[in-house]
Amino acid sequence: MKLQHLVLFNIGPFRERHIIDFSSDSSSTGYAFFAANGRGKTSIYNAMKWCLFGEVKTRVRATTGSKIKPKKRPIFGEEKDEPLMNTTAYEDDRNPTMSVILIAEGDKGKIQVTRNAVVTKSSQRKYDSVNETLLVQVGENTSSDHKAQELIETFFPKSLQQFFFIDGEALEEYQNMIETDNISGLKEDVEAVLRLPALTRGADDLRAIRKNVKSKIESSNKQNKNAATARNLANKLHKEFVDAQNNVEEIEGRITKLKSKLNEINEKLSKVEDIRIHLDQVKETQLKLDSAKETLARSSNDRARDAEVAWKVLLWQRAEAIYDEYDKQISSASQAEWEIKSLEKENKGLQNDLETMEGICSSCGQKVPDIEEHIKTIENKILENKKELERLKSGEFLPADQLQIRLGRLTSIKPERNDRKRIVESEKKWLADRKRVKSLEEKMEKLSGKVTEKAEEEVGELGQEKGKWEQLIRQLKVDLKRGKEISAAKELEYRSQERKAGNSGSSSNKEIKLDSIIGKLIVTIEDTMLRYKRDARIAVEKAASEVFMEVTNARSTFSGIHLDDSFRARIKLRSGKFATAPSSGMKSMMTISIIDGLRRVSGLEAPIFFDTPGRSLDEEHKQAMLEYFWREHGQQFLIFAHSGEYKVSETMEEFGDRISKAWELKWPGDFRSCLKCKSEDIMHTKKKQITECLSCGHSWDTSVAHTIISELE
């Protein structure tokens, strides 16, 4: 598989769409991405992993010889969770979308992998959801979702990704693992490279088949023992079933006899139908009479209760006019008393004005023009008021307090507002109820004289007997239903045990021979796998040694790498001994050599992606590693280097003939020249965080952390 294009959309620091073109006429296999921290070199590395395998995990850790299971990184979430989606896209876009498209050439033609993730937002961020889709095209074959993932497995198995996606940050953990005894993690990697899991599954399948065969043999033997027990239980259940059936038949017989008696009673009743109808009328009338008497008793009680206040109603018919007259007099007396007090107060004020007259009007406060005329006016007003007082005082009014006493006495005999209406209605109801009772009594007297007591007694006895048999039949029908249910349940249990008793087992010689053959096959496969693992260890050791000898700077001292039966790795000296206390650079090169040796043994032709490749390496080993991986006619080798690991200008100058293409990742604020015309004559405004080119006038925002990809010449 050879990469052609990579399209990024809203992943990591890459906002919107970015297209990376790997196609080139050059035969060089080297590709490089240079960037400072946070600019997105690892995001491109992770984008390819997510596109191919649908997940990106946190960095590998290892302890006590085993890899700790890494944590899957989410599409979106809090910063501490290391989400894959561009933060601005997630926060600002209505339907945040992240996608990666990988285009390559393979043995079967064009390969295109498109993976999308769309977030559906809710009112609360914690309830946001994501929908992922996958579309894969290989030649003329196109698949989606889980079938598409299976198609990816045909040209890039997920189990081999660790040998093609190499993380320099995790080399130390991997290194610790391959130097430790009982390193199950490296054994798993070797088995994955050699496709041993498939062979292991074959042996497991045979074990499962053998287990089923043994189970059948044991089951057959067990069935023979269970058959006798089932037979005894079946015999017991059969007896219980027969007893239940007999009970059902007995109940059915009793119901038949009772129905016969009931028919005889109905026949007798049909002969005295007229009498029965008459008695029914008597019975019905008696029930109505009893109900009417109960109603009359209630209305009599209501009538008696209302009669207790009837005297008030009768008395009030005459007293109400007196009450109204007293109420009117109270109003008149109160008005007269108020007017008398007002006039007396006014005269007192006028008399005071006469005695203290100084030429000033007490009403308006102005000087009186004619004092004698003003005095005469006051005296006339006093005389008028006195005449009015004499008239008011000479009126025939009782004092208001005496009128209130009389009014209070009348109030004590005043009935409630609805007493009269209630008394009238209760009287009417009592009269109607009494009339109904008398009417029914007269009807009962007429009906009672038409049938003799003896005839009435005979019909009554027949009716009672009929009711008795009908009640008994209803009860027997309930018992019959329950009996049938018990009988059916007993029959089911009996039939079940009967079948078990008839299924006696018999182990065939064929099954016993099959068990023996499968056992031998399993032993053969296990022996083959042991030999295969031994040969695989030798093959990985040889390939890793070849890589190590190409990248080491001390070929005269070392002879390669040794992997023992426990897959513990050590550096071999030409003297036949092993290197003691090797440097961290030597250990890192040994680790890289083993990883690449595993990759070579796998036989998979795919690009190699190396994130932070210079981790733990000195300058000489860094150069040697690039010399090895960027050799001609090899597989595409992509490094994602921090600008401190490999200097851009020096690397491009030294390996220019080995590098097919290279890119530099920067934020807008990192540029020291115009993004459009490349002029260095630019001006930066810190307050607005805007940079402007003085040559072409182009300006750009330096506050955003959105990466720009620039291809290096």
C-alpha positions in Angstrom: 0.0 0.0 0.0 1.4 3.4 -1.0 -0.1 6.7 0.3 -1.3 9.2 -2.3 -3.4 11.8 -0.4 -4.7 12.5 3.1 -7.7 14.9 3.7 -8.2 16.2 7.2 -11.4 18.0 8.4 -11.7 19.4 11.9 -9.4 17.1 13.6 -6.9 18.2 16.3 -5.7 21.8 15.6 -6.7 21.5 11.9 -9.8 23.7 11.4 -11.9 23.0 8.2 -10.3 21.1 5.3 -6.6 20.4 4.7 -5.3 18.2 1.9 -1.9 16.6 2.0 -0.5 15.3 -1.3 2.0 12.4 -1.0 2.1 11.7 -4.7 5.5 12.4 -6.3 7.5 11.5 -9.4 10.5 11.0 -7.1 11.6 7.5 -6.2 12.4 8.6 -2.7 10.5 7.1 0.1 11.1 9.6 2.8 8.4 12.0 4.1 8.7 14.4 7.0 6.5 16.7 9.1 8.3 19.3 11.3 6.5 21.2 14.0 6.7 22.6 17.5 4.6 21.2 20.3 0.9 21.4 19.8 1.0 22.2 16.1 -0.5 18.9 15.0 2.2 16.5 13.9 0.8 13.8 16.3 -2.7 14.7 15.2 -1.8 13.7 11.6 -0.3 10.5 12.9 -3.5 9.8 14.9 -5.8 10.8 12.0 -4.4 8.0 9.9 -4.8 5.5 12.8 -8.4 6.7 13.4 -9.2 6.5 9.7 -7.9 3.0 9.3 -8.9 1.4 12.7 -11.7 3.6 14.1 -10.0 4.5 17.3 -6.9 6.2 18.8 -5.7 5.2 22.2 -3.5 6.9 24.8 0.2 6.1 24.8 1.2 2.5 25.5 2.5 1.8 29.0 4.2 -1.4 30.2 5.1 -2.8 33.6 6.3 -6.2 35.0 6.7 -7.4 31.4 3.1 -6.8 30.2 1.5 -3.9 28.3 -1.1 -1.9 30.3 -4.3 -1.6 28.3 -4.4 2.0 26.9 -7.5 4.2 27.2 -9.5 5.1 24.1 -9.6 8.8 23.2 -13.1 10.2 22.7 -14.3 12.1 19.6 -15.3 15.1 21.8 -15.2 15.9 25.5 -13.2 17.7 28.1 -9.6 18.7 27.4 -8.3 16.3 30.0 -9.8 13.4 28.0 -7.7 14.4 24.9 -10.7 14.5 22.4 -9.9 14.1 18.7 -12.2 16.7 17.2 -11.2 20.3 16.7 -12.3 22.2 19.8 -13.6 25.3 17.9 -15.6 23.1 15.5 -17.2 21.3 18.4 -18.1 24.5 20.3 -19.1 26.7 17.4 -20.6 24.5 14.7 -24.2 23.6 14.7 -23.5 20.0 13.6 -19.8 19.4 14.4 -18.2 17.1 11.9 -14.8 15.4 11.8 -13.6 13.4 8.9 -10.4 11.8 7.5 -10.0 10.5 3.9 -7.0 8.3 3.1 -6.2 7.6 -0.6 -3.6 5.0 -1.6 -2.6 2.6 -4.3 -2.5 -1.2 -3.5 -2.1 -4.5 -5.2 -5.8 -4.5 -6.1 -5.9 -0.9 -7.4 -7.0 2.3 -5.8 -7.8 2.3 -2.0 -9.9 5.0 -0.5 -10.9 5.0 3.2 -13.4 7.7 4.4 -14.4 7.9 8.1 -16.8 10.5 9.4 -18.0 11.5 12.9 -21.0 13.8 13.3 -21.9 15.1 16.8 -25.6 15.7 17.6 -25.8 18.4 20.3 -28.4 18.5 23.1 -29.3 21.1 25.7 -26.6 19.7 28.0 -23.1 18.9 26.7 -23.0 15.6 28.7 -25.9 14.3 26.6 -24.3 15.0 23.2 -24.0 12.0 21.0 -21.8 11.0 18.0 -22.5 9.0 14.9 -19.6 7.5 13.0 -19.7 6.1 9.4 -17.1 4.3 7.4 -16.8 3.8 3.6 -14.0 1.8 2.0 -13.2 1.3 -1.7 -10.6 -1.2 -2.8 -10.5 -1.5 -6.6 -14.1 -2.1 -7.8 -15.2 -3.3 -4.3 -17.0 -0.8 -2.0 -18.3 -1.5 1.5 -19.6 0.5 4.5 -19.4 0.3 8.3 -18.5 -3.1 9.7 -18.1 -4.7 6.3 -15.8 -1.9 5.4 -13.7 -2.5 8.5 -13.4 -6.2 7.4 -12.2 -5.0 4.0 -9.5 -2.8 5.7 -8.2 -6.0 7.4 -7.4 -7.5 4.0 -4.7 -4.9 3.3 -3.8 -3.6 6.7 -4.7 -5.9 9.7 -5.3 -4.1 12.9 -3.2 -6.6 14.9 -0.1 -5.3 13.0 -0.6 -1.6 13.5 2.0 -1.3 16.3 4.8 -2.3 13.8 3.8 0.4 11.3 2.6 3.1 13.7 5.7 3.6 15.9 5.4 6.0 18.8 8.8 7.3 20.0 7.2 8.5 23.3 6.4 4.8 24.0 9.7 3.3 23.1 10.9 3.3 26.7 7.9 1.3 27.9 8.3 -1.1 25.0 12.0 -1.3 25.7 11.3 -2.2 29.3 9.0 -5.0 28.1 11.4 -6.6 25.8 14.2 -6.6 28.5 12.0 -8.3 31.1 11.5 -12.0 31.8 8.1 -13.6 31.0 7.2 -10.8 28.6 3.8 -11.9 27.4 3.3 -8.6 25.5 6.1 -9.3 23.0 5.0 -12.9 22.6 1.6 -11.6 21.7 3.2 -9.3 19.1 5.2 -12.2 17.6 2.1 -14.4 17.4 0.2 -11.5 15.7 2.9 -11.1 13.1 2.9 -14.8 12.2 -0.9 -15.1 12.2 -0.7 -17.6 15.1 -4.1 -16.5 16.5 -5.8 -18.1 13.6 -4.0 -21.4 14.2 -4.8 -21.1 17.9 -8.4 -20.6 17.1 -8.3 -23.8 15.1 -7.0 -25.7 18.0 -9.6 -24.1 20.2 -12.3 -25.1 17.8 -11.1 -28.8 17.9 -11.2 -28.6 21.7 -14.8 -27.4 21.5 -15.7 -30.2 19.2 -14.0 -32.8 21.4 -15.8 -31.3 24.4 -19.1 -31.8 22.6 -18.3 -35.4 21.7 -17.3 -36.1 25.3 -20.4 -34.4 26.5 -22.5 -36.7 24.2 -20.8 -39.8 25.6 -21.2 -38.7 29.2 -24.8 -37.6 28.4 -25.6 -41.0 27.0 -24.3 -42.8 30.1 -26.2 -40.3 32.3 -29.5 -40.9 30.3 -29.4 -44.6 31.1 -29.3 -43.8 34.8 -32.0 -41.1 34.5 -34.4 -43.4 32.4 -35.2 -45.6 35.4 -35.9 -42.7 37.6 -38.1 -41.1 34.9 -40.0 -44.4 34.5 -40.8 -44.6 38.3 -41.9 -40.9 38.3 -44.0 -41.5 35.1 -45.8 -44.4 36.8 -46.6 -42.3 39.8 -47.8 -39.4 37.6 -49.9 -41.7 35.6 -51.8 -42.8 38.7 -52.3 -39.2 39.7 -53.6 -38.4 36.2 -56.1 -41.3 36.2 -57.3 -40.1 39.7 -57.8 -36.6 38.3 -59.7 -37.9 35.3 -62.0 -40.0 37.6 -62.7 -36.9 39.7 -63.6 -34.9 36.6 -66.0 -37.7 35.4 -67.6 -37.9 38.9 -68.3 -34.2 38.9 -69.7 -34.3 35.4 -72.0 -37.1 36.6 -73.3 -35.2 39.6 -73.9 -32.1 37.4 -76.0 -34.3 35.0 -78.2 -35.6 37.8 -78.7 -32.2 39.3 -79.7 -30.8 35.9 -82.3 -33.6 35.6 -83.8 -32.7 39.0 -83.8 -29.0 38.0 -85.7 -29.9 34.8 -88.3 -31.7 36.9 -88.8 -28.6 39.1 -89.0 -26.3 36.1 -91.7 -28.6 34.7 -93.7 -28.4 37.9 -93.3 -24.6 38.0 -94.6 -24.4 34.4 -97.9 -26.0 35.4 -98.5 -23.2 38.0 -97.1 -20.4 35.9 -100.1 -18.2 36.5 -99.8 -18.6 40.3 -96.0 -18.0 40.0 -96.5 -14.8 38.0 -99.0 -13.6 40.6 -96.7 -14.5 43.5 -93.9 -12.6 41.7 -96.2 -9.6 41.4 -97.0 -9.9 45.2 -93.3 -10.2 46.0 -92.4 -7.3 43.8 -95.2 -5.1 45.2 -94.2 -6.1 48.8 -90.6 -5.0 48.0 -91.9 -1.7 46.7 -94.1 -1.2 49.7 -91.2 -1.9 52.1 -89.1 0.6 50.2 -91.9 3.2 50.2 -92.4 2.8 54.0 -88.7 3.4 54.6 -88.9 6.6 52.4 -92.0 7.7 54.3 -90.2 7.3 57.6 -87.4 9.5 56.4 -89.7 12.2 55.1 -91.7 12.1 58.4 -88.4 12.7 60.3 -87.6 15.6 58.0 -91.1 17.0 58.5 -90.9 16.7 62.3 -87.5 18.4 62.3 -88.7 21.3 60.1 -91.9 21.7 62.3 -89.6 22.8 65.2 -89.0 26.1 63.5 -92.5 26.5 61.9 -93.7 28.7 64.8 -91.0 31.2 63.8 -92.2 31.3 60.2 -95.8 31.9 61.3 -95.0 34.5 63.9 -92.6 36.3 61.5 -95.4 36.8 59.0 -96.8 39.4 61.3 -93.6 40.6 63.0 -91.7 41.3 59.8 -93.6 44.6 59.1 -92.8 45.8 62.7 -89.2 44.9 62.3 -88.9 46.9 59.1 -90.6 49.9 60.8 -88.2 49.8 63.7 -85.3 49.6 61.3 -86.6 52.7 59.4 -87.1 54.6 62.6 -83.6 53.9 63.7 -82.3 55.4 60.5 -84.5 58.5 61.0 -83.6 58.9 64.7 -79.9 58.6 63.9 -80.2 61.3 61.2 -82.1 63.7 63.5 -79.6 63.2 66.3 -76.7 64.0 63.8 -78.5 67.1 62.5 -79.2 68.4 66.1 -75.5 68.0 67.0 -74.4 69.7 63.8 -76.8 72.7 64.4 -75.8 73.1 68.0 -72.1 73.0 67.1 -72.7 75.6 64.3 -74.6 78.0 66.7 -71.9 77.7 69.2 -69.4 78.7 66.6 -71.5 81.6 65.4 -72.1 82.9 69.0 -68.3 82.8 69.5 -67.8 84.9 66.4 -70.2 87.5 67.7 -68.4 87.7 71.0 -65.0 88.0 69.5 -65.8 90.1 66.4 -62.9 92.2 65.3 -63.9 93.0 61.7 -62.4 89.7 60.3 -64.6 87.0 58.7 -64.0 83.7 60.4 -65.0 81.7 57.3 -62.8 83.4 54.6 -60.3 85.3 56.8 -60.9 88.6 54.9 -61.8 92.0 56.4 -65.5 92.6 56.7 -66.6 95.7 54.7 -69.7 96.3 56.9 -69.4 95.0 60.4 -73.0 95.8 61.5 -74.4 94.1 58.4 -72.1 91.0 59.1 -73.3 90.8 62.7 -76.9 91.0 61.7 -76.4 88.1 59.2 -74.8 86.0 61.9 -77.7 86.7 64.3 -80.3 85.8 61.7 -78.5 82.5 61.0 -78.5 81.7 64.8 -82.2 82.3 64.9 -82.8 80.0 61.9 -80.8 77.2 63.5 -82.7 77.5 66.8 -86.0 77.2 65.0 -84.8 74.1 63.2 -83.5 72.7 66.5 -86.9 73.2 68.1 -88.6 71.4 65.2 -86.2 68.4 65.3 -86.4 68.1 69.1 -90.2 68.3 69.0 -90.4 65.3 66.6 -92.0 62.0 67.8 -88.8 59.8 67.7 -87.8 57.2 70.2 -84.1 57.2 71.1 -82.0 55.1 68.7 -80.7 52.9 71.6 -84.3 52.0 72.6 -85.1 51.2 69.0 -82.0 48.9 68.8 -83.2 47.0 71.9 -86.6 46.4 70.3 -85.0 45.4 67.0 -82.8 42.9 68.8 -85.7 41.2 70.5 -87.5 40.8 67.1 -84.3 39.3 65.6 -84.3 36.4 68.0 -87.6 35.1 66.5 -86.5 35.8 62.9 -86.4 32.4 60.9 -83.5 31.5 58.5 -83.8 32.6 54.9 -84.8 29.1 53.5 -86.8 27.8 56.5 -90.2 28.5 54.9 -89.2 26.9 51.6 -87.8 23.9 53.3 -90.9 23.4 55.5 -93.2 23.6 52.4 -91.1 21.1 50.4 -90.8 18.6 53.3 -94.6 18.8 53.8 -95.2 18.1 50.1 -92.8 15.2 50.1 -94.4 13.7 53.2 -97.8 13.9 51.6 -96.5 12.3 48.4 -94.8 9.5 50.3 -97.9 8.8 52.4 -100.0 8.7 49.3 -97.7 6.1 47.7 -97.7 3.9 50.8 -101.5 3.9 50.9 -101.6 3.1 47.2 -99.3 0.1 47.5 -101.1 -1.1 50.6 -104.3 -1.1 48.7 -102.7 -3.0 45.8 -101.2 -5.6 48.2 -104.7 -6.1 49.8 -106.2 -6.8 46.4 -103.3 -9.2 45.3 -103.3 -11.1 48.6 -106.9 -12.2 48.2 -106.5 -13.9 44.8 -104.2 -16.9 45.9 -104.6 -19.3 48.7 -101.9 -19.7 51.3 -101.4 -23.3 50.5 -100.8 -22.6 46.8 -98.5 -19.8 47.7 -96.6 -22.1 50.0 -96.2 -24.9 47.4 -94.9 -22.5 44.7 -92.5 -20.9 47.3 -91.1 -24.3 48.1 -90.5 -25.1 44.4 -88.8 -21.8 43.9 -86.5 -22.4 46.9 -85.6 -25.9 45.7 -84.9 -24.5 42.2 -82.5 -21.9 43.7 -80.8 -24.5 45.8 -80.0 -26.8 42.8 -78.9 -23.9 40.6 -76.4 -22.8 43.3 -75.1 -26.3 43.7 -74.7 -26.7 39.9 -72.7 -23.4 39.7 -70.4 -24.6 42.4 -69.9 -28.0 40.7 -69.0 -26.2 37.4 -66.3 -24.3 39.2 -65.0 -27.6 40.7 -65.2 -29.2 37.2 -63.0 -26.4 35.6 -60.4 -26.7 38.4 -60.4 -30.5 38.1 -59.9 -30.4 34.3 -56.9 -28.0 34.8 -55.3 -30.4 37.3 -55.9 -33.3 35.0 -54.3 -31.5 32.0 -51.3 -30.5 34.2 -50.8 -34.1 35.4 -51.1 -35.4 31.8 -48.3 -33.0 30.7 -46.0 -34.1 33.5 -46.8 -37.7 32.8 -46.1 -37.4 29.1 -42.8 -35.5 29.7 -41.5 -38.2 32.1 -42.7 -40.9 29.7 -40.6 -39.4 26.9 -37.6 -39.2 29.3 -38.1 -42.8 30.3 -38.0 -43.8 26.6 -34.8 -41.8 25.7 -32.2 -44.2 27.0 -28.7 -43.4 25.9 -26.3 -45.6 24.0 -22.7 -44.6 23.3 -21.5 -45.6 19.9 -18.0 -46.8 19.0 -18.0 -44.1 16.3 -18.1 -41.3 18.9 -15.5 -42.9 21.1 -13.1 -43.2 18.1 -13.8 -39.6 17.1 -12.8 -38.5 20.5 -9.5 -40.3 20.2 -8.8 -38.8 16.7 -9.5 -35.2 17.8 -7.3 -35.6 20.8 -4.4 -36.7 18.6 -5.0 -33.7 16.2 -4.9 -31.2 19.1 -1.6 -32.6 20.3 -0.2 -32.4 16.7 -1.3 -28.8 16.3 0.1 -27.8 19.7 3.5 -29.4 18.8 3.4 -27.6 15.4 2.7 -24.3 17.1 5.6 -24.7 19.5 7.9 -25.4 16.5 6.4 -22.5 14.6 7.0 -20.2 17.5 10.6 -21.3 17.8 11.2 -20.8 14.1 9.3 -17.4 14.3 11.6 -16.3 17.2 14.6 -17.2 15.1 13.2 -15.3 12.0 12.4 -12.2 14.1 15.8 -12.4 15.8 17.5 -12.5 12.3 15.5 -9.7 10.9 16.0 -7.5 13.9 19.7 -8.2 13.9 20.0 -7.1 10.3 18.2 -3.8 11.0 20.3 -3.2 14.1 23.6 -3.8 12.2 22.5 -1.2 9.6 21.6 1.5 12.1 24.3 1.0 14.8 27.4 3.1 14.8 29.6 0.3 16.2 29.3 -2.5 13.6 32.8 -3.8 14.6 31.7 -4.3 18.2 28.2 -5.8 17.9 27.0 -8.8 16.0 23.2 -8.4 16.3 20.3 -9.0 18.7 19.5 -12.2 20.6 15.9 -13.3 21.6 15.8 -16.1 24.1 13.0 -18.6 24.5 11.2 -16.2 26.9 11.5 -13.5 24.2 13.9 -11.4 26.3 16.0 -9.2 24.0 19.7 -8.5 24.5 22.5 -7.0 22.3 25.1 -9.5 21.1 28.8 -8.7 21.0 31.1 -10.2 18.4 32.9 -12.0 21.2 29.8 -14.0 21.8 28.9 -12.3 25.0 26.1 -9.8 25.6 26.4 -6.1 26.1 26.2 -5.0 29.7 24.7 -1.6 30.7 24.1 -0.4 27.2 23.3 3.2 26.7 19.8 4.5 26.3 20.5 5.2 22.6 21.6 1.6 22.1 18.5 0.4 23.9 16.3 2.6 21.7 17.9 1.4 18.5 17.5 -2.2 19.7 13.8 -1.6 20.3 13.3 0.0 16.9 15.2 -2.8 15.3 13.0 -5.5 16.9 9.8 -3.5 15.9 11.0 -3.2 12.3 12.1 -6.9 12.4 8.6 -7.9 13.4 7.3 -5.7 10.6 9.5 -7.3 8.0 8.6 -10.8 9.1 4.9 -9.9 8.8 5.3 -9.5 5.0 2.9 -6.6 5.0 3.7 -3.9 2.5 2.5 -0.6 4.0 3.8 2.8 5.0 5.7 3.3 8.3 4.6 6.2 10.5 7.1 7.2 13.2 6.0 9.9 15.7 8.8 11.7 17.6 11.5 9.5 16.1 14.4 11.2 17.8 13.3 10.4 21.3 16.2 9.0 23.5 18.6 9.0 20.5 21.8 10.9 20.1 22.6 12.8 16.8 24.6 9.9 15.3 21.8 7.3 15.9 19.2 9.8 14.6 21.1 10.1 11.4 21.6 6.3 11.1 18.0 5.6 11.6 17.0 8.0 8.8 19.7 6.5 6.6 18.2 3.1 7.1 14.5 3.9 6.7 14.9 6.4 3.9 16.8 4.0 1.7 15.8 3.7 -2.0 13.1 1.2 -3.1 11.9 0.7 0.5 8.5 1.4 1.9 7.2 4.9 2.5 8.6 6.1 5.8 6.9 9.2 7.4 8.4 10.9 10.4 6.5 13.4 12.6 9.4 15.2 14.2 9.6 18.0 16.8 11.6 20.9 15.5 14.1 20.2 18.4 14.6 16.6 17.3 15.6 17.3 13.7 16.5 20.8 12.5 14.5 21.5 9.4 17.1 23.1 7.3 19.9 20.7 8.1 17.7 17.6 7.6 16.4 18.9 4.3 20.0 19.7 3.1 21.4 16.3 4.2 18.6 14.1 3.1 17.1 16.1 0.3 17.7 13.3 -2.2 16.0 10.8 0.2 13.0 13.0 1.0 10.1 12.9 -1.5 8.1 15.6 0.3 8.3 17.5 3.6 5.9 19.9 5.4 6.1 22.4 8.2 3.2 22.9 10.6 2.7 26.3 12.1 0.1 28.5 13.8 -0.6 31.9 12.3 1.4 33.6 15.0 4.5 31.5 14.2 5.1 33.0 10.8 7.8 35.7 10.4 6.9 36.3 6.7 3.8 37.0 4.7 1.5 33.9 4.2 0.7 35.2 0.7 3.8 36.8 -0.8 6.5 35.5 1.6 7.7 39.0 2.3 9.4 39.5 5.6 8.2 43.1 5.7 5.3 42.5 8.1 3.9 44.4 11.1 2.3 42.8 14.2 -0.3 44.6 16.3 -0.3 43.1 19.8 -3.5 44.8 20.9 -5.6 43.4 18.1 -3.4 40.4 17.5 -3.4 41.0 13.8 -0.4 40.8 11.5 -0.3 42.8 8.3 2.1 42.5 5.3 3.4 45.9 4.4 4.2 44.7 0.9 0.9 43.2 -0.4 -1.5 44.3 2.3 -2.5 40.8 3.3 -3.4 40.4 7.0 -4.1 37.5 9.3 -5.3 36.8 12.9 -2.5 35.5 15.1 -4.7 34.7 18.1 -6.1 31.4 16.8 -4.4 28.1 17.4 -5.4 26.6 14.0 -2.5 24.9 12.2 -1.4 25.8 8.7 0.4 23.2 6.6 3.2 24.5 4.4 5.1 22.3 2.0 8.8 22.7 2.1 10.9 23.1 -1.1 
